[in-house]
Amino acid sequence: MNRTAVRLGVLLLAGAAVAAVLLALLVPFSSSDSDISVGGQAVQVEQRSERDLVLTVTSAALGRKGMVRVLLPEGWRPGSGPWPVLYLLNACCQPDYDAWAIRGEAAGLTSRYPVIVVMPEGGEVGFYSDWREGPDWETFHLSEVRRILERDYGAGDRRAVAGPSMGGFGAMSYAARHPGMFQAAASFSGVLHTRDGNGGVDWLLNRSGEDAGKLWGDPRSPEWAAHNPADLTGRLRGVRLFVSCGDGSPGPLDSSGTAMDEGEASLLHQAVTFVERARRDGAEVAVDFYGPGTHSWPYWQRGLERALPMLMDSIGVTT
């Protein structure tokens, strides 16, 4: 297996009833654990700082506990809101909900915006979907986690979603499959056309020991098309979109000696197809095809920084 394939495999593919508990969570720069129950779900809350929380959710959708990192806006307090929400989805092959906070500088980039930032785990190769035999990642994120945020943290109905690689797939898929839920979506080097014939999704799933047929079935099936962003562009009219991708050649944010990244080059072709279809179908798309750049976090962090003004404006956030 060549270096590019390994690199792509690693990266391409992540109220009142509780007021007393939430007040306890506001103790600045302390570490505390508490348990609350929302809608029959047990939620353990760890406070890492004044605005930084980690939720451990006993999830029926996943059949296990799921992790979610939450950044609260300055001025948040129990009972406040409704607050706009930004979902940051992860790339593949790293189910860690900490990725955006550690590698993407999410806290620093969003600190000046009055918005709740949500960073849920997405499974190693969960592809932001309800699998035929579980787990149900789509239900976990958009039903279970959403309701917890609304009931406990004052999350409102103004939402944006963004992610790199597999997370870029998730951002566009979620926005298209749930009309009205998101006002804006952004993809950074995202998997935007899963039926382009390169077999990338199948390869990733098989490499991770997963049966590709248990995700969306046969690649020629309507179920597969119903999860493919490039087949769903007609459902994105009215959602403001941001799409960025490099061409795979070593760029300014790569270290010396970095090789050509064929995986990123392939994703650029997907992005071009997606953008052409989205614009044809009347969607508003901002594009950043920045040329040299590989499939890596420095470019995704920069992508979020460039996309944030549009994402925030779309959900009514000003600084």
PASEBA-1860 file (N, C-alpha, C; in nm, 3 decimals):
! residues 319
1> MNRTAVRL> 0.086/-0.120/0.000/0.000/0.000/0.000/0.088/0.123/0.000 ~ 0.064/0.219/-0.092/0.152/0.335/-0.101/0.119/0.438/0.006 ~ 0.208/0.535/0.017/0.196/0.634/0.123/0.068/0.714/0.112 ~ 0.031/0.747/-0.013/-0.090/0.826/-0.034/-0.214/0.752/0.012 ~ -0.219/0.622/-0.019/-0.336/0.543/0.022/-0.346/0.535/0.172 ~ -0.230/0.517/0.240/-0.232/0.511/0.385/-0.277/0.644/0.442 ~ -0.224/0.753/0.383/-0.259/0.887/0.431/-0.409/0.913/0.416 ~ -0.463/0.874/0.303/-0.606/0.896/0.282/-0.688/0.808/0.374
9> GVLLLAGA> -0.642/0.685/0.396/-0.716/0.596/0.485/-0.720/0.648/0.626 ~ -0.611/0.716/0.667/-0.606/0.766/0.804/-0.689/0.892/0.820 ~ -0.688/0.976/0.710/-0.749/1.107/0.725/-0.885/1.126/0.662 ~ -0.903/1.050/0.546/-1.028/1.069/0.471/-1.147/1.032/0.556 ~ -1.071/0.951/0.492/-1.173/0.901/0.553/-1.109/0.939/0.685 ~ -1.280/1.083/1.076/-1.461/1.172/1.166/-1.519/1.257/1.138 ~ -3.340/2.350/3.137/-3.454/2.410/3.203/-3.447/2.409/3.350 ~ -3.534/2.428/3.378/-3.542/2.450/3.522/-3.510/2.324/3.599
17> AVAAVLLA> -3.555/2.213/3.555/-3.535/2.086/3.625/-3.388/2.054/3.642 ~ -3.304/2.106/3.556/-3.162/2.075/3.567/-3.079/2.198/3.601 ~ -3.143/2.306/3.644/-3.072/2.431/3.667/-2.962/2.416/3.770 ~ -2.990/2.345/3.878/-2.890/2.330/3.983/-2.765/2.260/3.930 ~ -2.788/2.158/3.849/-2.674/2.086/3.791/-2.594/2.176/3.699 ~ -2.664/2.249/3.613/-2.595/2.334/3.517/-2.522/2.449/3.585 ~ -2.577/2.502/3.694/-2.506/2.605/3.768/-2.375/2.552/3.823 ~ -2.378/2.427/3.869/-2.254/2.367/3.919/-2.149/2.357/3.810
25> LLVPFSSS> -2.193/2.343/3.686/-2.099/2.329/3.575/-2.027/2.459/3.542 ~ -2.074/2.570/3.594/-2.015/2.699/3.559/-1.899/2.738/3.648 ~ -1.858/2.651/3.740/-1.742/2.682/3.821/-1.621/2.691/3.728 ~ -1.553/2.804/3.721/-1.450/2.821/3.618/-1.327/2.734/3.641 ~ -1.278/2.677/3.530/-1.153/2.603/3.525/-1.143/2.496/3.633 ~ -1.254/2.422/3.649/-1.253/2.309/3.741/-1.297/2.186/3.667 ~ -1.267/2.069/3.721/-1.309/1.943/3.660/-1.412/1.879/3.750 ~ -1.534/1.863/3.700/-1.640/1.805/3.781/-1.724/1.713/3.695
33> DSDISVGG> -1.779/1.611/3.756/-1.865/1.516/3.688/-2.003/1.520/3.751 ~ -2.106/1.506/3.669/-2.242/1.496/3.720/-2.323/1.415/3.623 ~ -2.433/1.361/3.668/-2.520/1.281/3.583/-2.659/1.343/3.583 ~ -2.717/1.357/3.464/-2.853/1.403/3.451/-2.925/1.308/3.358 ~ -3.055/1.313/3.358/-3.133/1.227/3.270/-3.222/1.312/3.183 ~ -3.210/1.293/3.054/-3.288/1.369/2.958/-3.360/1.272/2.867 ~ -3.492/1.276/2.867/-3.567/1.191/2.778/-3.536/1.044/2.797 ~ -3.508/1.003/2.920/-3.477/0.864/2.947/-3.332/0.830/2.922
41> QAVQVEQR> -3.249/0.925/2.875/-3.109/0.900/2.848/-3.024/0.951/2.963 ~ -2.926/0.872/3.004/-2.831/0.915/3.105/-2.722/0.996/3.038 ~ -2.693/1.113/3.094/-2.591/1.201/3.038/-2.494/1.237/3.149 ~ -2.369/1.197/3.133/-2.265/1.236/3.227/-2.194/1.357/3.171 ~ -2.171/1.456/3.256/-2.111/1.582/3.212/-1.979/1.603/3.283 ~ -1.874/1.621/3.204/-1.742/1.657/3.257/-1.711/1.798/3.213 ~ -1.676/1.883/3.307/-1.642/2.021/3.275/-1.490/2.034/3.269 ~ -1.440/2.069/3.150/-1.296/2.086/3.133/-1.251/2.229/3.155
49> SERDLVLT> -1.339/2.323/3.129/-1.312/2.464/3.157/-1.447/2.533/3.166 ~ -1.445/2.665/3.176/-1.570/2.738/3.194/-1.665/2.718/3.076 ~ -1.610/2.707/2.955/-1.698/2.691/2.839/-1.686/2.556/2.772 ~ -1.602/2.469/2.822/-1.568/2.343/2.754/-1.622/2.224/2.833 ~ -1.720/2.153/2.774/-1.783/2.038/2.839/-1.767/1.914/2.753 ~ -1.763/1.798/2.819/-1.768/1.671/2.748/-1.888/1.593/2.801 ~ -1.977/1.556/2.710/-2.096/1.480/2.746/-2.075/1.334/2.710 ~ -2.109/1.245/2.803/-2.113/1.102/2.776/-2.258/1.061/2.777
57> VTSAALGR> -2.309/1.025/2.661/-2.452/0.999/2.643/-2.475/0.848/2.631 ~ -2.561/0.795/2.716/-2.604/0.657/2.699/-2.706/0.654/2.587 ~ -2.662/0.608/2.471/-2.737/0.625/2.347/-2.807/0.498/2.302 ~ -2.938/0.509/2.284/-3.013/0.397/2.227/-2.977/0.379/2.080 ~ -2.949/0.490/2.012/-2.917/0.483/1.869/-2.786/0.410/1.844 ~ -2.690/0.427/1.932/-2.561/0.362/1.914/-2.553/0.227/1.983 ~ -2.640/0.205/2.080/-2.633/0.082/2.157/-2.516/0.082/2.253 ~ -2.465/0.199/2.285/-2.353/0.217/2.377/-2.345/0.363/2.415
65> KGMVRVLL> -2.242/0.399/2.489/-2.222/0.538/2.524/-2.154/0.612/2.409 ~ -2.201/0.735/2.383/-2.144/0.819/2.279/-2.089/0.947/2.340 ~ -1.981/0.998/2.281/-1.912/1.114/2.335/-1.940/1.238/2.250 ~ -1.957/1.351/2.320/-1.982/1.479/2.253/-1.907/1.588/2.328 ~ -1.829/1.666/2.257/-1.763/1.781/2.319/-1.842/1.906/2.283 ~ -1.864/1.994/2.380/-1.946/2.113/2.361/-1.869/2.235/2.411 ~ -1.865/2.339/2.327/-1.811/2.467/2.368/-1.926/2.565/2.384 ~ -1.943/2.619/2.504/-2.051/2.714/2.531/-2.003/2.856/2.503
73> PEGWRPGS> -2.093/2.942/2.458/-2.052/3.080/2.427/-2.034/3.164/2.552 ~ -1.956/3.268/2.539/-1.942/3.363/2.648/-2.079/3.420/2.682 ~ -2.111/3.426/2.809/-2.240/3.476/2.852/-2.346/3.369/2.869 ~ -2.311/3.244/2.834/-2.410/3.137/2.853/-2.437/3.118/3.001 ~ -2.561/3.090/3.033/-2.601/3.057/3.171/-2.725/2.968/3.162 ~ -2.752/2.889/3.264/-2.870/2.804/3.261/-2.997/2.884/3.235 ~ -3.077/2.837/3.142/-3.200/2.905/3.108/-3.186/3.010/3.001 ~ -3.062/3.040/2.959/-3.043/3.139/2.853/-3.068/3.078/2.717
81> GPWPVLYL> -3.076/3.162/2.618/-3.099/3.113/2.483/-3.229/3.168/2.427 ~ -3.268/3.124/2.308/-3.201/3.019/2.230/-3.071/3.067/2.166 ~ -2.972/2.974/2.163/-2.843/3.002/2.104/-2.831/2.935/1.968 ~ -2.769/3.002/1.871/-2.737/2.934/1.745/-2.636/2.822/1.771 ~ -2.629/2.727/1.679/-2.546/2.609/1.699/-2.460/2.583/1.576 ~ -2.334/2.551/1.600/-2.243/2.507/1.495/-2.198/2.365/1.525 ~ -2.233/2.273/1.436/-2.186/2.135/1.447/-2.055/2.122/1.369 ~ -1.952/2.070/1.434/-1.826/2.039/1.368/-1.808/1.888/1.368
89> LNACCQPD> -1.815/1.828/1.249/-1.807/1.683/1.234/-1.663/1.642/1.206 ~ -1.631/1.520/1.244/-1.494/1.472/1.235/-1.467/1.396/1.106 ~ -1.339/1.380/1.072/-1.297/1.298/0.960/-1.301/1.150/0.999 ~ -1.271/1.066/0.904/-1.276/0.923/0.931/-1.151/0.874/1.003 ~ -1.162/0.753/1.045/-1.049/0.677/1.097/-0.993/0.735/1.226 ~ -1.066/0.822/1.290/-1.027/0.881/1.418/-1.156/0.922/1.489 ~ -1.220/0.827/1.559/-1.352/0.855/1.616/-1.352/0.958/1.728 ~ -1.235/1.011/1.760/-1.217/1.100/1.873/-1.295/1.229/1.855
97> YDAWAIRG> -1.383/1.258/1.949/-1.460/1.383/1.951/-1.371/1.503/1.983 ~ -1.246/1.478/2.021/-1.153/1.586/2.055/-1.080/1.642/1.934 ~ -1.095/1.579/1.817/-1.009/1.615/1.703/-1.019/1.763/1.666 ~ -1.141/1.815/1.656/-1.156/1.955/1.617/-1.096/2.049/1.722 ~ -1.109/2.013/1.849/-1.057/2.099/1.955/-0.905/2.096/1.957 ~ -0.846/1.977/1.935/-0.701/1.963/1.946/-0.631/1.999/1.817 ~ -0.681/1.950/1.704/-0.609/1.966/1.577/-0.666/2.079/1.492 ~ -0.790/2.119/1.520/-0.853/2.222/1.438/-0.868/2.357/1.503
105> EAAGLTSR> -0.819/2.371/1.629/-0.825/2.500/1.699/-0.966/2.555/1.706 ~ -1.063/2.466/1.730/-1.203/2.508/1.729/-1.233/2.613/1.835 ~ -1.177/2.599/1.954/-1.207/2.693/2.062/-1.159/2.833/2.026 ~ -1.037/2.844/1.976/-0.985/2.975/1.941/-1.058/3.039/1.824 ~ -1.089/2.960/1.723/-1.154/3.015/1.604/-1.296/3.062/1.631 ~ -1.365/2.999/1.726/-1.506/3.031/1.750/-1.529/3.116/1.874 ~ -1.424/3.150/1.948/-1.441/3.212/2.079/-1.514/3.346/2.073 ~ -1.502/3.419/1.962/-1.565/3.552/1.957/-1.709/3.548/1.910
113> YPVIVVMP> -1.757/3.429/1.876/-1.894/3.416/1.826/-1.989/3.364/1.934 ~ -2.106/3.426/1.952/-2.204/3.378/2.049/-2.280/3.258/1.993 ~ -2.215/3.142/1.994/-2.271/3.022/1.934/-2.228/2.901/2.015 ~ -2.316/2.802/2.025/-2.280/2.674/2.085/-2.211/2.590/1.979 ~ -2.093/2.540/2.010/-2.017/2.456/1.917/-2.025/2.312/1.965 ~ -2.067/2.224/1.876/-2.090/2.083/1.911/-1.999/1.995/1.828 ~ -1.921/1.909/1.894/-1.826/1.822/1.826/-1.850/1.677/1.871 ~ -1.939/1.606/1.802/-1.970/1.469/1.842/-1.876/1.368/1.777
121> EGGEVGFY> -1.858/1.255/1.843/-1.786/1.148/1.775/-1.872/1.095/1.661 ~ -1.806/1.040/1.559/-1.880/0.992/1.444/-1.846/0.850/1.403 ~ -1.773/0.780/1.490/-1.730/0.645/1.455/-1.610/0.648/1.364 ~ -1.534/0.540/1.364/-1.414/0.537/1.280/-1.449/0.555/1.134 ~ -1.551/0.484/1.089/-1.600/0.500/0.951/-1.753/0.499/0.954 ~ -1.811/0.578/1.044/-1.957/0.578/1.059/-2.033/0.640/0.945 ~ -1.966/0.727/0.870/-2.025/0.796/0.754/-2.160/0.860/0.784 ~ -2.177/0.908/0.905/-2.290/0.993/0.940/-2.422/0.936/0.886
129> SDWREGPD> -2.441/0.808/0.913/-2.557/0.736/0.861/-2.608/0.637/0.964 ~ -2.734/0.599/0.950/-2.791/0.489/1.027/-2.763/0.360/0.952 ~ -2.676/0.278/1.006/-2.640/0.153/0.941/-2.757/0.055/0.946 ~ -2.759/-0.038/0.853/-2.872/-0.131/0.842/-2.891/-0.212/0.970 ~ -2.781/-0.246/1.038/-2.790/-0.323/1.161/-2.732/-0.243/1.278 ~ -2.729/-0.110/1.265/-2.671/-0.025/1.367/-2.519/-0.024/1.356 ~ -2.457/0.077/1.417/-2.514/0.187/1.495/-2.581/0.292/1.408 ~ -2.663/0.375/1.471/-2.740/0.478/1.401/-2.681/0.617/1.432
137> WETFHLSE> -2.577/0.651/1.355/-2.507/0.777/1.381/-2.594/0.898/1.348 ~ -2.668/0.892/1.241/-2.754/1.004/1.202/-2.857/1.034/1.311 ~ -2.918/0.930/1.365/-3.016/0.946/1.473/-2.949/0.998/1.599 ~ -2.832/0.948/1.630/-2.759/0.995/1.748/-2.733/1.144/1.740 ~ -2.682/1.190/1.626/-2.646/1.331/1.614/-2.766/1.425/1.604 ~ -2.861/1.389/1.519/-2.967/1.484/1.484/-3.095/1.466/1.564 ~ -3.103/1.362/1.643/-3.218/1.344/1.731/-3.174/1.347/1.877 ~ -3.092/1.251/1.918/-3.055/1.242/2.059/-2.971/1.362/2.104
145> VRRILERD> -2.861/1.389/2.035/-2.774/1.499/2.077/-2.846/1.633/2.061 ~ -2.917/1.651/1.951/-2.989/1.777/1.930/-3.086/1.805/2.045 ~ -3.161/1.705/2.087/-3.259/1.725/2.194/-3.192/1.755/2.327 ~ -3.080/1.691/2.354/-3.006/1.722/2.476/-2.960/1.867/2.476 ~ -2.908/1.912/2.364/-2.862/2.051/2.353/-2.977/2.150/2.371 ~ -3.091/2.119/2.314/-3.206/2.209/2.325/-3.261/2.212/2.467 ~ -3.269/2.099/2.532/-3.330/2.092/2.665/-3.237/2.141/2.776 ~ -3.108/2.114/2.762/-3.015/2.145/2.871/-2.935/2.272/2.851
153> YGAGDRRA> -2.913/2.312/2.725/-2.820/2.420/2.699/-2.879/2.535/2.618 ~ -3.008/2.532/2.592/-3.074/2.643/2.525/-3.042/2.655/2.378 ~ -3.005/2.543/2.314/-2.979/2.546/2.170/-3.107/2.578/2.094 ~ -3.093/2.663/1.994/-3.208/2.703/1.915/-3.216/2.630/1.783 ~ -3.292/2.687/1.690/-3.315/2.620/1.562/-3.236/2.683/1.448 ~ -3.140/2.768/1.480/-3.050/2.821/1.378/-2.921/2.741/1.385 ~ -2.892/2.665/1.278/-2.782/2.569/1.284/-2.698/2.574/1.157 ~ -2.567/2.556/1.176/-2.474/2.536/1.066/-2.394/2.409/1.095
161> VAGPSMGG> -2.341/2.348/0.989/-2.268/2.223/1.006/-2.149/2.224/0.913 ~ -2.035/2.172/0.961/-1.913/2.173/0.881/-1.827/2.054/0.919 ~ -1.740/2.014/0.826/-1.650/1.905/0.856/-1.552/1.878/0.743 ~ -1.441/1.807/0.774/-1.344/1.769/0.672/-1.360/1.622/0.633 ~ -1.323/1.590/0.510/-1.316/1.451/0.466/-1.451/1.382/0.486 ~ -1.457/1.276/0.567/-1.584/1.211/0.595/-1.682/1.309/0.661 ~ -1.629/1.404/0.740/-1.715/1.505/0.802/-1.774/1.601/0.702 ~ -1.701/1.627/0.591/-1.757/1.708/0.483/-1.874/1.638/0.418
169> FGAMSYAA> -1.859/1.505/0.400/-1.972/1.425/0.354/-2.090/1.443/0.449 ~ -2.064/1.427/0.580/-2.171/1.438/0.677/-2.240/1.572/0.676 ~ -2.163/1.679/0.660/-2.222/1.814/0.659/-2.320/1.830/0.544 ~ -2.278/1.791/0.424/-2.366/1.808/0.307/-2.480/1.707/0.307 ~ -2.453/1.586/0.351/-2.558/1.485/0.358/-2.665/1.524/0.459 ~ -2.624/1.566/0.577/-2.721/1.606/0.679/-2.804/1.725/0.633 ~ -2.738/1.825/0.574/-2.812/1.944/0.529/-2.912/1.908/0.421 ~ -2.877/1.816/0.332/-2.967/1.778/0.223/-3.078/1.684/0.270
177> RHPGMFQA> -3.046/1.593/0.358/-3.143/1.492/0.401/-3.242/1.544/0.506 ~ -3.212/1.660/0.563/-3.300/1.717/0.668/-3.330/1.862/0.634 ~ -3.411/1.885/0.533/-3.441/2.022/0.488/-3.493/2.108/0.604 ~ -3.438/2.228/0.614/-3.481/2.320/0.717/-3.405/2.309/0.848 ~ -3.329/2.201/0.867/-3.256/2.185/0.992/-3.131/2.272/0.997 ~ -3.063/2.287/0.882/-2.940/2.364/0.875/-2.954/2.478/0.775 ~ -2.906/2.595/0.813/-2.908/2.709/0.723/-2.780/2.720/0.641 ~ -2.674/2.651/0.683/-2.548/2.657/0.611/-2.470/2.529/0.636
185> AASFSGVL> -2.384/2.493/0.538/-2.302/2.373/0.550/-2.169/2.398/0.479 ~ -2.062/2.342/0.535/-1.929/2.359/0.477/-1.856/2.226/0.472 ~ -1.784/2.205/0.363/-1.703/2.085/0.343/-1.560/2.124/0.314 ~ -1.467/2.062/0.385/-1.324/2.084/0.362/-1.264/1.951/0.316 ~ -1.225/1.942/0.191/-1.173/1.817/0.133/-1.271/1.703/0.156 ~ -1.397/1.730/0.137/-1.501/1.634/0.171/-1.523/1.526/0.066 ~ -1.581/1.415/0.113/-1.626/1.307/0.024/-1.765/1.346/-0.025 ~ -1.772/1.402/-0.144/-1.896/1.463/-0.191/-1.963/1.387/-0.305
193> HTRDGNGG> -1.897/1.284/-0.354/-1.957/1.202/-0.460/-1.915/1.057/-0.437 ~ -1.998/0.982/-0.367/-1.962/0.844/-0.331/-1.989/0.746/-0.442 ~ -2.046/0.793/-0.554/-2.075/0.703/-0.666/-1.996/0.743/-0.790 ~ -1.875/0.796/-0.769/-1.796/0.841/-0.884/-1.712/0.731/-0.945 ~ -1.726/0.609/-0.891/-1.659/0.495/-0.952/-1.521/0.463/-0.899 ~ -1.471/0.540/-0.800/-1.336/0.512/-0.752/-1.332/0.412/-0.637 ~ -1.449/0.374/-0.584/-1.454/0.272/-0.480/-1.396/0.313/-0.347 ~ -1.382/0.444/-0.324/-1.318/0.491/-0.203/-1.390/0.453/-0.074
201> VDWLLNRS> -1.522/0.465/-0.073/-1.597/0.432/0.049/-1.586/0.283/0.078 ~ -1.604/0.200/-0.025/-1.589/0.056/-0.007/-1.451/0.022/0.048 ~ -1.348/0.084/-0.009/-1.211/0.057/0.034/-1.192/0.092/0.181 ~ -1.241/0.208/0.221/-1.226/0.251/0.359/-1.297/0.156/0.456 ~ -1.420/0.119/0.421/-1.495/0.031/0.508/-1.428/-0.106/0.520 ~ -1.385/-0.161/0.408/-1.320/-0.291/0.410/-1.189/-0.286/0.487 ~ -1.115/-0.178/0.469/-0.989/-0.161/0.542/-1.012/-0.159/0.693 ~ -1.125/-0.106/0.735/-1.157/-0.097/0.878/-1.230/-0.221/0.929
209> GEDAGKLW> -1.243/-0.322/0.844/-1.307/-0.446/0.886/-1.458/-0.440/0.886 ~ -1.516/-0.344/0.814/-1.661/-0.329/0.808/-1.715/-0.385/0.676 ~ -1.835/-0.437/0.681/-1.903/-0.486/0.561/-1.972/-0.368/0.493 ~ -1.921/-0.332/0.375/-1.976/-0.215/0.306/-2.124/-0.230/0.277 ~ -2.171/-0.352/0.259/-2.313/-0.374/0.231/-2.404/-0.340/0.347 ~ -2.348/-0.330/0.467/-2.429/-0.298/0.584/-2.446/-0.148/0.605 ~ -2.382/-0.070/0.519/-2.399/0.075/0.528/-2.519/0.118/0.446 ~ -2.504/0.124/0.312/-2.615/0.165/0.226/-2.652/0.058/0.124
217> GDPRSPEW> -2.596/-0.063/0.140/-2.628/-0.170/0.046/-2.548/-0.160/-0.082 ~ -2.609/-0.201/-0.192/-2.546/-0.201/-0.323/-2.522/-0.056/-0.369 ~ -2.400/-0.024/-0.419/-2.373/0.113/-0.466/-2.467/0.160/-0.576 ~ -2.535/0.069/-0.643/-2.630/0.107/-0.749/-2.771/0.128/-0.696 ~ -2.790/0.110/-0.566/-2.925/0.112/-0.508/-2.973/0.255/-0.481 ~ -3.105/0.274/-0.476/-3.160/0.405/-0.437/-3.116/0.447/-0.297 ~ -3.095/0.352/-0.208/-3.052/0.386/-0.072/-2.915/0.452/-0.073 ~ -2.825/0.401/-0.158/-2.692/0.461/-0.169/-2.705/0.603/-0.224
225> AAHNPADL> -2.781/0.619/-0.330/-2.799/0.753/-0.389/-2.862/0.849/-0.290 ~ -2.948/0.799/-0.202/-3.017/0.883/-0.105/-2.923/0.935/0.004 ~ -2.798/0.885/0.006/-2.699/0.934/0.101/-2.582/1.002/0.032 ~ -2.586/1.014/-0.101/-2.474/1.069/-0.176/-2.494/1.219/-0.200 ~ -2.408/1.305/-0.142/-2.428/1.449/-0.159/-2.444/1.493/-0.305 ~ -2.368/1.435/-0.396/-2.377/1.477/-0.536/-2.510/1.441/-0.600 ~ -2.583/1.347/-0.541/-2.717/1.313/-0.590/-2.826/1.391/-0.516 ~ -2.788/1.471/-0.418/-2.886/1.540/-0.333/-2.881/1.691/-0.348
233> TGRLRGVR> -2.811/1.741/-0.448/-2.792/1.885/-0.460/-2.923/1.961/-0.479 ~ -3.022/1.896/-0.537/-3.151/1.962/-0.554/-3.221/1.991/-0.423 ~ -3.177/1.926/-0.315/-3.236/1.948/-0.183/-3.160/2.053/-0.102 ~ -3.058/2.112/-0.163/-2.976/2.209/-0.092/-3.006/2.354/-0.131 ~ -3.103/2.374/-0.215/-3.144/2.510/-0.250/-3.195/2.580/-0.124 ~ -3.143/2.697/-0.095/-3.181/2.769/0.027/-3.082/2.750/0.140 ~ -2.988/2.655/0.126/-2.881/2.635/0.224/-2.754/2.698/0.167 ~ -2.691/2.784/0.242/-2.566/2.844/0.196/-2.452/2.745/0.214
241> LFVSCGDG> -2.373/2.725/0.110/-2.271/2.620/0.108/-2.132/2.680/0.091 ~ -2.035/2.612/0.150/-1.894/2.645/0.133/-1.820/2.515/0.104 ~ -1.742/2.512/-0.006/-1.669/2.393/-0.045/-1.524/2.430/-0.071 ~ -1.432/2.365/-0.001/-1.290/2.390/-0.025/-1.218/2.257/-0.046 ~ -1.110/2.261/-0.123/-1.030/2.141/-0.149/-0.900/2.183/-0.215 ~ -0.795/2.105/-0.190/-0.669/2.125/-0.259/-0.656/2.033/-0.378 ~ -0.545/2.046/-0.448/-0.524/1.961/-0.566/-0.431/1.843/-0.537 ~ -0.386/1.829/-0.413/-0.303/1.715/-0.373/-0.154/1.739/-0.382
249> SPGPLDSS> -0.112/1.840/-0.453/0.032/1.870/-0.458/0.073/1.938/-0.327 ~ 0.198/1.919/-0.284/0.241/1.981/-0.158/0.222/2.132/-0.162 ~ 0.168/2.185/-0.053/0.137/2.326/-0.047/0.206/2.397/0.067 ~ 0.168/2.521/0.092/0.238/2.604/0.191/0.223/2.557/0.335 ~ 0.123/2.475/0.362/0.103/2.427/0.499/0.156/2.285/0.519 ~ 0.222/2.231/0.417/0.282/2.098/0.426/0.428/2.108/0.464 ~ 0.477/2.002/0.528/0.618/1.999/0.565/0.704/1.967/0.444 ~ 0.830/1.997/0.456/0.924/1.972/0.348/0.929/1.822/0.316
257> GTAMDEGE> 0.930/1.789/0.188/0.937/1.650/0.148/0.803/1.581/0.136 ~ 0.694/1.652/0.157/0.562/1.592/0.145/0.538/1.548/0.000 ~ 0.485/1.426/-0.014/0.461/1.370/-0.147/0.326/1.415/-0.202 ~ 0.310/1.395/-0.332/0.181/1.420/-0.397/0.075/1.334/-0.331 ~ -0.040/1.394/-0.304/-0.152/1.325/-0.238/-0.260/1.298/-0.341 ~ -0.260/1.177/-0.397/-0.358/1.144/-0.500/-0.500/1.139/-0.445 ~ -0.513/1.107/-0.317/-0.646/1.105/-0.256/-0.712/1.242/-0.257 ~ -0.635/1.345/-0.223/-0.689/1.481/-0.225/-0.724/1.522/-0.368
265> ASLLHQAV> -0.639/1.483/-0.463/-0.667/1.514/-0.603/-0.799/1.452/-0.647 ~ -0.825/1.329/-0.603/-0.950/1.263/-0.636/-1.069/1.336/-0.574 ~ -1.051/1.383/-0.452/-1.159/1.455/-0.385/-1.187/1.589/-0.452 ~ -1.086/1.650/-0.512/-1.109/1.774/-0.585/-1.202/1.750/-0.703 ~ -1.186/1.639/-0.773/-1.276/1.606/-0.883/-1.419/1.589/-0.831 ~ -1.434/1.524/-0.716/-1.567/1.510/-0.656/-1.625/1.647/-0.622 ~ -1.542/1.734/-0.565/-1.589/1.866/-0.525/-1.635/1.948/-0.645 ~ -1.560/1.940/-0.755/-1.597/2.014/-0.875/-1.733/1.966/-0.926
273> TFVERARR> -1.752/1.835/-0.930/-1.880/1.779/-0.975/-1.994/1.824/-0.884 ~ -1.971/1.817/-0.752/-2.074/1.858/-0.656/-2.111/2.004/-0.674 ~ -2.012/2.091/-0.687/-2.038/2.234/-0.700/-2.115/2.262/-0.829 ~ -2.075/2.199/-0.939/-2.146/2.219/-1.066/-2.292/2.180/-1.053 ~ -2.319/2.066/-0.992/-2.458/2.021/-0.976/-2.535/2.111/-0.881 ~ -2.471/2.152/-0.771/-2.540/2.237/-0.674/-2.578/2.371/-0.736 ~ -2.487/2.431/-0.810/-2.518/2.559/-0.875/-2.625/2.542/-0.982 ~ -2.618/2.433/-1.055/-2.722/2.404/-1.155/-2.859/2.395/-1.090
281> DGAEVAVD> -2.863/2.341/-0.967/-2.989/2.323/-0.897/-3.028/2.444/-0.813 ~ -2.957/2.554/-0.827/-2.996/2.679/-0.763/-2.942/2.704/-0.625 ~ -2.842/2.625/-0.582/-2.783/2.646/-0.450/-2.678/2.756/-0.455 ~ -2.661/2.826/-0.345/-2.558/2.930/-0.332/-2.433/2.864/-0.276 ~ -2.325/2.863/-0.355/-2.202/2.793/-0.316/-2.083/2.887/-0.321 ~ -2.014/2.901/-0.209/-1.885/2.970/-0.206/-1.776/2.863/-0.221 ~ -1.680/2.887/-0.310/-1.580/2.787/-0.343/-1.441/2.838/-0.310 ~ -1.359/2.749/-0.254/-1.218/2.778/-0.229/-1.136/2.659/-0.275
289> FYGPGTHS> -1.111/2.653/-0.406/-1.022/2.552/-0.462/-0.884/2.616/-0.467 ~ -0.806/2.593/-0.364/-0.688/2.674/-0.337/-0.560/2.621/-0.401 ~ -0.571/2.519/-0.484/-0.452/2.470/-0.552/-0.370/2.380/-0.463 ~ -0.239/2.402/-0.454/-0.154/2.313/-0.376/-0.202/2.295/-0.232 ~ -0.206/2.171/-0.189/-0.251/2.139/-0.055/-0.289/1.994/-0.045 ~ -0.256/1.929/0.064/-0.283/1.787/0.083/-0.403/1.765/0.175 ~ -0.435/1.637/0.197/-0.549/1.598/0.279/-0.507/1.597/0.426 ~ -0.507/1.716/0.488/-0.451/1.726/0.622/-0.513/1.841/0.701
297> WPYWQRGL> -0.498/1.831/0.833/-0.564/1.924/0.924/-0.527/2.071/0.908 ~ -0.403/2.106/0.877/-0.376/2.249/0.862/-0.465/2.318/0.759 ~ -0.496/2.247/0.651/-0.584/2.305/0.548/-0.729/2.308/0.595 ~ -0.768/2.211/0.675/-0.907/2.207/0.724/-0.929/2.315/0.828 ~ -0.828/2.337/0.913/-0.839/2.447/1.009/-0.851/2.580/0.936 ~ -0.770/2.599/0.834/-0.779/2.722/0.756/-0.913/2.732/0.685 ~ -0.964/2.617/0.639/-1.094/2.616/0.574/-1.204/2.663/0.668 ~ -1.201/2.616/0.793/-1.302/2.662/0.889/-1.289/2.811/0.914
305> ERALPMLM> -1.167/2.859/0.926/-1.146/3.003/0.949/-1.205/3.085/0.834 ~ -1.188/3.037/0.711/-1.240/3.109/0.596/-1.391/3.096/0.583 ~ -1.445/2.983/0.627/-1.589/2.960/0.613/-1.671/3.025/0.724 ~ -1.609/3.048/0.840/-1.685/3.094/0.956/-1.768/3.220/0.933 ~ -1.716/3.323/0.869/-1.801/3.441/0.850/-1.933/3.410/0.781 ~ -1.929/3.329/0.675/-2.052/3.292/0.606/-2.140/3.204/0.692 ~ -2.080/3.105/0.760/-2.158/3.015/0.845/-2.230/3.093/0.955 ~ -2.157/3.185/1.018/-2.216/3.262/1.127/-2.324/3.357/1.077
313> DSIGVTT> -2.298/3.424/0.965/-2.398/3.514/0.908/-2.526/3.439/0.874 ~ -2.512/3.316/0.828/-2.629/3.236/0.788/-2.719/3.203/0.906 ~ -2.662/3.195/1.026/-2.744/3.161/1.143/-2.764/3.283/1.234 ~ -2.742/3.400/1.177/-2.774/3.523/1.248/-2.679/3.564/1.356 ~ -2.552/3.520/1.345/-2.453/3.550/1.448/-2.365/3.665/1.402 ~ -2.353/3.764/1.487/-2.262/3.876/1.463/-2.169/3.890/1.582 ~ -2.057/3.957/1.560/-1.962/3.977/1.670/-1.959/4.122/1.711
END
